[in-house]
Amino acid sequence: MRYDRQIKLDEVGVSGQEKLRKASVLIVGVGGLGCPAAQYLTGAGVGKIGLMDHDTISITNLHRQVLYDENDLGKPKALVAKQKLHRLNSEVELIAIEEALTKDNAEQLFNQYDLILDGTDNFETKYLINDACILAGKPWVYASIYKNEGQLSVFNYKNGPSYRCLFPKTTRQNVSCEATGVLGVVPGIFGMLQAMEALKIILGVGKELSGKLKISNLLSGSEQILNFQQRPEEIEKVKKIGIMQVRMDCEMIDSDKKYLDVREAFEQPKVTAANVIHIPLGELGHRSNEIPKQEEVLVFCQSGKRSQQAVAMLQTDFGFQNLKNVKGGIKTITNG
């Protein structure tokens, strides 16, 4: 009875529902994209769903990550998502993975699932997902959001093009929701579209977006689909070399000052100097004791917005009087 309305579809039927029950999907990032994708795949009865996210829930997540609510603030996303989704469909095996995707764990983890769904917001992890999928022989469903616009595609499916075939070169800097802003409905819609692509692949019906990049601006209502071809040399390079991590290093202009980097571990460029303390914004509450109070500390992030929030919180909650926000973010204090 649970699946009655979709079993009635000619494209699904009882045999299709059995395919869904036997299928497994790993969702990397249970945020703006991953939340709606997880909800609809759970509702559809996909047998096993991995929920991978090392982050905790913050107040700024709630306008777009509507799987969570105010009572979940500060809790691990992966664990809360598992609990909420279990209440939606207890027949689905839900696995919470409270760790970041890395070069060391990606391939081994991907081998445990049929399909990977990308819910991340940074290009480093997307290249990592792509390379690990090539090595593990798994397809993946991609989406990316910028303000009111989103992109959608399917990579590594039935010997189709990879992410590196479409984007062989990386850009210099991630463009995040934190820096540019986003209406919550935009990643919500694209997360559902990702779920639809996943269902098409599992059921073997419809026309999936392999070799096609769907670009939609939800504010203007415009939409286009771009065709792109496989670049065999890009795929062979990964098979030969393995996962090719995207990493950019830089140095501080003034090495005599003390800095606090409140960005996430994946964000580029990396700063490894001894005078830089690395504590992501979400961890400041329980790691404030690592920050000195006797000397000036310059607090920075990618754009200057999160660092401003960090300074205000540390001053109000922990009595810091020696913190200064770096307006304009990391690019203003590094030479890389």
Buried (B, 14 or more C-beta within 10 A) or exposed (E): EEBEEBBEEEEBBEEBBEBBBEBBBBBBBBBBBBBBBBBBBBBBBBBBBBBBBBBBBBEEBBEBBBBBEEEBBEEBBBBBBBEBBBEBBEEBEBBBBBEBBBEEBBBEBBEEBBBBBBBBBBBBBBBBBBBBBBBBEBBBBBBBBBBBBBBBBBBBBEEBBBBBBBBEEBEEBBBBBBBEEBBBBBBBBBBBBBBBBBBBBBBEBEEBBBBBBBBBBBEEEEEEEEEEEBBEEBBEBBEEEBBBEBEEEBEBEEEEBBBBBBBBEBBBBBBEEEBBBBBBBBBBBEEBEEBEBEEEBBBBBBBBBBBBBBBEBBEEEBEBEBBBBBEEBBBEBBEB
